[in-house]
């Protein structure tokens, strides 16, 4: 069995986006909590929480793609 290089590259791309959102989400959440009296507090906090959930989901999906490329899909 050989490694599916296209699927491996796709998984690495997803993990790169995951790394970006892993650093971006805490910064956005921190900025929201730092400015609690600002009218945009709640929308910024919601965006930060959405980014955190997206980071987790993309991380799992990227790892799944890499494992599928290395070991093949389950039948």
The first five atom37 places (N, CA, C, CB, O) and aatype in JSON, in Angstrom:
{
  "aatype": [20, 20, 20, 20, 20, 20, 20, 20, 20, 20, 20, 20, 20, 20, 20, 20, 20, 20, 20, 20, 20, 20, 20, 20, 20, 20, 20, 20, 20, 20, 20, 20, 20, 20, 20, 20, 20, 20, 20, 20, 20, 20, 20, 20, 20, 20, 20, 20, 20, 20, 20, 20, 20, 20, 20, 20, 20, 20, 20, 20, 20, 20, 20, 20, 20, 20, 20, 20, 20, 20, 20, 20, 20, 20, 20],
  "atom_mask": [
    [1, 1, 1, 1, 1],
    [1, 1, 1, 1, 1],
    [1, 1, 1, 1, 1],
    [1, 1, 1, 1, 1],
    [1, 1, 1, 1, 1],
    [1, 1, 1, 1, 1],
    [1, 1, 1, 1, 1],
    [1, 1, 1, 1, 1],
    [1, 1, 1, 1, 1],
    [1, 1, 1, 1, 1],
    [1, 1, 1, 1, 1],
    [1, 1, 1, 1, 1],
    [1, 1, 1, 1, 1],
    [1, 1, 1, 1, 1],
    [1, 1, 1, 1, 1],
    [1, 1, 1, 1, 1],
    [1, 1, 1, 1, 1],
    [1, 1, 1, 1, 1],
    [1, 1, 1, 1, 1],
    [1, 1, 1, 1, 1],
    [1, 1, 1, 1, 1],
    [1, 1, 1, 1, 1],
    [1, 1, 1, 1, 1],
    [1, 1, 1, 1, 1],
    [1, 1, 1, 1, 1],
    [1, 1, 1, 1, 1],
    [1, 1, 1, 1, 1],
    [1, 1, 1, 1, 1],
    [1, 1, 1, 1, 1],
    [1, 1, 1, 1, 1],
    [1, 1, 1, 1, 1],
    [1, 1, 1, 1, 1],
    [1, 1, 1, 1, 1],
    [1, 1, 1, 1, 1],
    [1, 1, 1, 1, 1],
    [1, 1, 1, 1, 1],
    [1, 1, 1, 1, 1],
    [1, 1, 1, 1, 1],
    [1, 1, 1, 1, 1],
    [1, 1, 1, 1, 1],
    [1, 1, 1, 1, 1],
    [1, 1, 1, 1, 1],
    [1, 1, 1, 1, 1],
    [1, 1, 1, 1, 1],
    [1, 1, 1, 1, 1],
    [1, 1, 1, 1, 1],
    [1, 1, 1, 1, 1],
    [1, 1, 1, 1, 1],
    [1, 1, 1, 1, 1],
    [1, 1, 1, 1, 1],
    [1, 1, 1, 1, 1],
    [1, 1, 1, 1, 1],
    [1, 1, 1, 1, 1],
    [1, 1, 1, 1, 1],
    [1, 1, 1, 1, 1],
    [1, 1, 1, 1, 1],
    [1, 1, 1, 1, 1],
    [1, 1, 1, 1, 1],
    [1, 1, 1, 1, 1],
    [1, 1, 1, 1, 1],
    [1, 1, 1, 1, 1],
    [1, 1, 1, 1, 1],
    [1, 1, 1, 1, 1],
    [1, 1, 1, 1, 1],
    [1, 1, 1, 1, 1],
    [1, 1, 1, 1, 1],
    [1, 1, 1, 1, 1],
    [1, 1, 1, 1, 1],
    [1, 1, 1, 1, 1],
    [1, 1, 1, 1, 1],
    [1, 1, 1, 1, 1],
    [1, 1, 1, 1, 1],
    [1, 1, 1, 1, 1],
    [1, 1, 1, 1, 1],
    [1, 1, 1, 1, 1]
  ],
  "atom_positions": [
    [[0.85, -1.17, 0.0], [0.0, 0.0, 0.0], [0.9, 1.25, 0.0], [-0.97, -0.01, 1.23], [1.9, 1.31, 0.72]],
    [[0.53, 2.21, -0.8], [1.32, 3.43, -0.91], [0.59, 4.6, -0.29], [1.64, 3.73, -2.37], [-0.63, 4.57, -0.1]],
    [[1.36, 5.63, 0.02], [0.79, 6.85, 0.6], [0.13, 7.69, -0.49], [1.88, 7.67, 1.33], [0.71, 7.9, -1.56]],
    [[-1.07, 8.15, -0.22], [-1.77, 9.05, -1.13], [-1.24, 10.46, -0.88], [-3.34, 8.98, -0.94], [-1.66, 11.13, 0.06]],
    [[-0.33, 10.9, -1.74], [0.35, 12.18, -1.52], [-0.59, 13.38, -1.6], [1.46, 12.36, -2.53], [-0.42, 14.35, -0.85]],
    [[-1.57, 13.34, -2.48], [-2.51, 14.45, -2.61], [-3.33, 14.6, -1.32], [-3.45, 14.24, -3.82], [-3.57, 15.72, -0.87]],
    [[-3.76, 13.48, -0.75], [-4.53, 13.52, 0.49], [-3.65, 13.96, 1.65], [-5.15, 12.15, 0.77], [-4.12, 14.65, 2.56]],
    [[-2.38, 13.56, 1.64], [-1.45, 13.97, 2.69], [-1.22, 15.48, 2.65], [-0.11, 13.23, 2.54], [-1.18, 16.13, 3.7]],
    [[-1.06, 16.03, 1.46], [-0.86, 17.48, 1.32], [-2.1, 18.23, 1.78], [-0.52, 17.86, -0.15], [-2.0, 19.28, 2.42]],
    [[-3.27, 17.7, 1.45], [-4.52, 18.32, 1.89], [-4.62, 18.31, 3.42], [-5.73, 17.59, 1.27], [-5.06, 19.3, 4.02]],
    [[-4.21, 17.21, 4.05], [-4.22, 17.14, 5.51], [-3.25, 18.12, 6.14], [-3.88, 15.74, 5.96], [-3.55, 18.73, 7.16]],
    [[-2.09, 18.29, 5.54], [-1.1, 19.24, 6.05], [-1.62, 20.67, 5.91], [0.25, 19.08, 5.3], [-1.39, 21.5, 6.79]],
    [[-2.33, 20.96, 4.83], [-2.91, 22.29, 4.66], [-3.95, 22.57, 5.74], [-3.55, 22.43, 3.26], [-4.0, 23.67, 6.29]],
    [[-4.78, 21.57, 6.03], [-5.78, 21.74, 7.08], [-5.1, 21.96, 8.44], [-6.72, 20.52, 7.14], [-5.58, 22.75, 9.25]],
    [[-4.0, 21.26, 8.69], [-3.3, 21.46, 9.96], [-2.63, 22.83, 10.02], [-2.25, 20.36, 10.16], [-2.49, 23.4, 11.1]],
    [[-2.22, 23.37, 8.89], [-1.66, 24.72, 8.87], [-2.74, 25.76, 9.21], [-1.04, 25.03, 7.5], [-2.49, 26.7, 9.96]],
    [[-3.93, 25.57, 8.65], [-5.04, 26.46, 8.98], [-5.42, 26.3, 10.45], [-6.27, 26.18, 8.08], [-5.78, 27.27, 11.12]],
    [[-5.33, 25.07, 10.96], [-5.61, 24.82, 12.37], [-4.64, 25.58, 13.26], [-5.53, 23.32, 12.67], [-5.05, 26.19, 14.25]],
    [[-3.36, 25.56, 12.91], [-2.38, 26.29, 13.71], [-2.68, 27.78, 13.72], [-0.97, 26.04, 13.17], [-2.52, 28.44, 14.75]],
    [[-3.1, 28.31, 12.6], [-3.45, 29.73, 12.53], [-4.64, 30.04, 13.43], [-3.77, 30.14, 11.08], [-4.61, 31.01, 14.19]],
    [[-5.68, 29.24, 13.36], [-6.86, 29.5, 14.18], [-6.61, 29.2, 15.66], [-8.04, 28.67, 13.68], [-7.26, 29.78, 16.53]],
    [[-5.67, 28.3, 15.96], [-5.34, 28.02, 17.36], [-4.7, 29.24, 18.03], [-4.39, 26.82, 17.46], [-4.87, 29.44, 19.23]],
    [[-3.99, 30.05, 17.28], [-3.4, 31.26, 17.85], [-4.36, 32.45, 17.74], [-2.09, 31.58, 17.14], [-4.33, 33.33, 18.6]],
    [[-5.18, 32.48, 16.72], [-6.07, 33.61, 16.51], [-7.24, 33.6, 17.5], [-6.59, 33.59, 15.09], [-7.63, 34.66, 18.0]],
    [[-7.81, 32.44, 17.78], [-8.99, 32.36, 18.65], [-8.71, 32.88, 20.07], [-9.47, 30.91, 18.73], [-9.5, 33.68, 20.57]],
    [[-7.62, 32.47, 20.75], [-7.38, 33.02, 22.09], [-7.12, 34.52, 22.09], [-6.22, 32.31, 22.72], [-7.47, 35.21, 23.05]],
    [[-6.5, 35.04, 21.03], [-6.26, 36.48, 20.96], [-7.58, 37.24, 20.86], [-5.35, 36.82, 19.75], [-7.76, 38.26, 21.52]],
    [[-8.49, 36.74, 20.04], [-9.79, 37.39, 19.89], [-10.59, 37.3, 21.18], [-10.58, 36.76, 18.72], [-11.22, 38.28, 21.59]],
    [[-10.56, 36.15, 21.84], [-11.28, 35.99, 23.11], [-10.69, 36.9, 24.18], [-11.25, 34.52, 23.58], [-11.42, 37.51, 24.95]],
    [[-9.37, 37.0, 24.22], [-8.71, 37.88, 25.18], [-9.1, 39.35, 24.95], [-7.18, 37.72, 25.09], [-9.36, 40.08, 25.9]],
    [[-9.12, 39.76, 23.7], [-9.51, 41.13, 23.39], [-10.96, 41.4, 23.78], [-9.32, 41.41, 21.9], [-11.3, 42.51, 24.22]],
    [[-11.81, 40.4, 23.63], [-13.22, 40.58, 24.02], [-13.32, 40.77, 25.54], [-14.07, 39.37, 23.57], [-14.03, 41.66, 26.0]],
    [[-12.62, 39.94, 26.3], [-12.7, 40.06, 27.76], [-12.01, 41.32, 28.28], [-12.08, 38.83, 28.42], [-12.36, 41.85, 29.33]],
    [[-11.04, 41.8, 27.53], [-10.34, 43.02, 27.94], [-11.23, 44.25, 27.76], [-9.04, 43.19, 27.13], [-11.05, 45.24, 28.46]],
    [[-12.17, 44.2, 26.84], [-13.04, 45.34, 26.54], [-14.5, 44.99, 26.83], [-12.88, 45.77, 25.07], [-15.35, 45.12, 25.94]],
    [[-14.8, 44.58, 28.03], [-16.15, 44.14, 28.36], [-17.17, 45.28, 28.34], [-16.16, 43.49, 29.72], [-18.36, 45.03, 28.15]],
    [[-16.73, 46.52, 28.53], [-17.68, 47.63, 28.53], [-17.94, 48.18, 27.12], [-17.16, 48.73, 29.42], [-18.76, 49.08, 26.96]],
    [[-17.27, 47.66, 26.12], [-17.44, 48.1, 24.74], [-18.71, 47.48, 24.15], [-16.19, 47.72, 23.89], [-19.05, 46.35, 24.49]],
    [[-19.41, 48.21, 23.27], [-20.64, 47.66, 22.69], [-20.41, 46.43, 21.81], [-21.33, 48.72, 21.89], [-21.34, 45.65, 21.6]],
    [[-19.2, 46.26, 21.29], [-18.9, 45.11, 20.43], [-18.37, 43.91, 21.22], [-17.88, 45.51, 19.38], [-17.85, 42.96, 20.63]],
    [[-18.51, 43.94, 22.54], [-17.98, 42.86, 23.38], [-18.56, 41.5, 22.99], [-18.28, 43.15, 24.85], [-17.82, 40.56, 22.73]],
    [[-19.88, 41.4, 22.95], [-20.52, 40.12, 22.69], [-20.25, 39.58, 21.28], [-22.02, 40.25, 22.9], [-19.95, 38.4, 21.15]],
    [[-20.34, 40.39, 20.22], [-20.02, 39.84, 18.89], [-18.57, 39.36, 18.77], [-20.29, 40.89, 17.83], [-18.31, 38.35, 18.13]],
    [[-17.64, 40.09, 19.38], [-16.23, 39.68, 19.31], [-16.02, 38.39, 20.1], [-15.31, 40.8, 19.86], [-15.26, 37.52, 19.67]],
    [[-16.68, 38.27, 21.23], [-16.57, 37.04, 22.02], [-17.13, 35.85, 21.26], [-17.28, 37.21, 23.36], [-16.54, 34.77, 21.27]],
    [[-18.27, 36.03, 20.61], [-18.87, 34.95, 19.83], [-17.96, 34.54, 18.68], [-20.25, 35.38, 19.29], [-17.8, 33.35, 18.4]],
    [[-17.36, 35.51, 18.01], [-16.43, 35.2, 16.91], [-15.23, 34.42, 17.44], [-15.95, 36.51, 16.22], [-14.79, 33.46, 16.81]],
    [[-14.7, 34.81, 18.6], [-13.59, 34.09, 19.19], [-13.95, 32.66, 19.55], [-13.1, 34.81, 20.41], [-13.15, 31.75, 19.34]],
    [[-15.13, 32.47, 20.1], [-15.56, 31.11, 20.45], [-15.79, 30.25, 19.2], [-16.83, 31.15, 21.29], [-15.48, 29.06, 19.2]],
    [[-16.33, 30.86, 18.16], [-16.51, 30.13, 16.9], [-15.15, 29.73, 16.32], [-17.3, 30.98, 15.88], [-14.99, 28.61, 15.83]],
    [[-14.18, 30.63, 16.38], [-12.83, 30.31, 15.9], [-12.21, 29.17, 16.69], [-11.93, 31.54, 15.97], [-11.5, 28.34, 16.14]],
    [[-12.47, 29.13, 18.0], [-11.94, 28.05, 18.83], [-12.55, 26.7, 18.43], [-12.22, 28.33, 20.32], [-11.84, 25.7, 18.34]],
    [[-13.84, 26.68, 18.19], [-14.5, 25.44, 17.77], [-14.01, 25.02, 16.39], [-16.04, 25.6, 17.77], [-13.8, 23.83, 16.13]],
    [[-13.83, 25.98, 15.49], [-13.32, 25.69, 14.15], [-11.91, 25.11, 14.23], [-13.34, 26.96, 13.27], [-11.57, 24.19, 13.49]],
    [[-11.08, 25.64, 15.12], [-9.72, 25.12, 15.27], [-9.73, 23.67, 15.7], [-8.94, 25.96, 16.29], [-8.96, 22.86, 15.19]],
    [[-10.6, 23.33, 16.64], [-10.68, 21.95, 17.1], [-11.17, 21.03, 15.98], [-11.62, 21.84, 18.32], [-10.6, 19.96, 15.75]],
    [[-12.22, 21.46, 15.28], [-12.78, 20.63, 14.21], [-11.78, 20.44, 13.07], [-14.08, 21.27, 13.66], [-11.62, 19.33, 12.55]],
    [[-11.1, 21.51, 12.67], [-10.11, 21.39, 11.59], [-8.93, 20.53, 12.01], [-9.62, 22.77, 11.18], [-8.35, 19.83, 11.18]],
    [[-8.57, 20.58, 13.28], [-7.48, 19.74, 13.76], [-7.82, 18.26, 13.63], [-7.16, 20.07, 15.21], [-7.01, 17.47, 13.14]],
    [[-9.01, 17.89, 14.07], [-9.42, 16.5, 13.95], [-9.54, 16.08, 12.49], [-10.76, 16.28, 14.66], [-9.12, 14.98, 12.13]],
    [[-10.09, 16.95, 11.65], [-10.26, 16.61, 10.24], [-8.9, 16.49, 9.54], [-11.13, 17.67, 9.55], [-8.71, 15.6, 8.72]],
    [[-7.98, 17.38, 9.86], [-6.65, 17.31, 9.25], [-5.91, 16.05, 9.64], [-5.83, 18.52, 9.63], [-5.25, 15.43, 8.81]],
    [[-6.01, 15.66, 10.9], [-5.36, 14.42, 11.35], [-6.02, 13.22, 10.7], [-5.42, 14.29, 12.89], [-5.33, 12.27, 10.32]],
    [[-7.35, 13.25, 10.56], [-8.06, 12.15, 9.91], [-7.6, 12.0, 8.46], [-9.59, 12.38, 9.96], [-7.39, 10.89, 7.98]],
    [[-7.45, 13.13, 7.76], [-6.99, 13.07, 6.37], [-5.58, 12.49, 6.29], [-7.02, 14.46, 5.74], [-5.29, 11.7, 5.39]],
    [[-4.72, 12.87, 7.2], [-3.36, 12.36, 7.17], [-3.32, 10.86, 7.46], [-2.49, 13.12, 8.17], [-2.57, 10.12, 6.82]],
    [[-4.1, 10.42, 8.42], [-4.14, 8.99, 8.74], [-4.71, 8.21, 7.57], [-4.98, 8.73, 10.01], [-4.21, 7.13, 7.24]],
    [[-5.77, 8.74, 6.92], [-6.33, 8.07, 5.75], [-5.32, 8.0, 4.61], [-7.59, 8.79, 5.28], [-5.28, 7.02, 3.87]],
    [[-4.51, 9.04, 4.46], [-3.52, 9.01, 3.37], [-2.41, 8.01, 3.64], [-2.94, 10.39, 3.16], [-1.87, 7.41, 2.71]],
    [[-2.06, 7.83, 4.91], [-0.97, 6.91, 5.24], [-1.42, 5.45, 5.28], [-0.37, 7.29, 6.57], [-0.71, 4.57, 4.8]],
    [[-2.59, 5.19, 5.85], [-3.03, 3.81, 6.07], [-4.18, 3.38, 5.18], [-3.42, 3.63, 7.49], [-4.55, 2.21, 5.21]],
    [[-4.74, 4.26, 4.41], [-5.88, 3.94, 3.56], [-7.18, 4.11, 4.3], [-5.77, 2.52, 3.04], [-7.22, 4.16, 5.53]],
    [[-8.26, 4.19, 3.53], [-9.57, 4.39, 4.13], [-10.1, 3.06, 4.65], [-10.56, 5.01, 3.11], [-9.76, 1.99, 4.14]],
    [[-10.95, 3.15, 5.7], [-11.59, 1.94, 6.21], [-12.61, 1.44, 5.19], [-12.26, 2.22, 7.57], [-13.26, 2.22, 4.49]],
    [[-12.74, 0.14, 5.14], [-13.69, -0.44, 4.19], [-14.92, -0.9, 4.91], [-13.06, -1.6, 3.41], [-15.84, -1.42, 4.28]]
  ]
}
